[in-house]
Amino acid sequence: MISLDPSPRQFAESLTVCLDPLFDQLYEALTNQLAQDPYIFRIPGDETGAVGFMDTWMSTLREQAAAAGERHGGGEA
């Protein structure tokens, strides 16, 4: 894809097409896990349930990205 020298938008659209099956499979796997165990996406002791789990997950990802940026001299990601 890169050798075709696409615009950033074309590259993003092409990447989306390539990743779409992977994300569909991930969605299906996570949905199946949730159906088998409704408490799988909960943090013990946190009453916010899946929402709290996702908030914690996203916060952790942001923190890790910011830390990686700082280690590589880029500041916040």
Rosetta blueprint (number, residue, H / E / L):
1 M L
2 I H
3 S H
4 L H
5 D L
6 P L
7 S L
8 P H
9 R H
10 Q H
11 F H
12 A H
13 E H
14 S H
15 L H
16 T H
17 V H
18 C H
19 L H
20 D H
21 P H
22 L H
23 F H
24 D H
25 Q H
26 L H
27 Y H
28 E H
29 A H
30 L H
31 T H
32 N H
33 Q H
34 L H
35 A H
36 Q H
37 D L
38 P L
39 Y L
40 I L
41 F L
42 R L
43 I L
44 P L
45 G L
46 D L
47 E L
48 T L
49 G H
50 A H
51 V H
52 G H
53 F H
54 M H
55 D H
56 T H
57 W H
58 M H
59 S H
60 T H
61 L H
62 R H
63 E H
64 Q H
65 A H
66 A H
67 A H
68 A H
69 G H
70 E H
71 R H
72 H L
73 G L
74 G L
75 G L
76 E L
77 A L
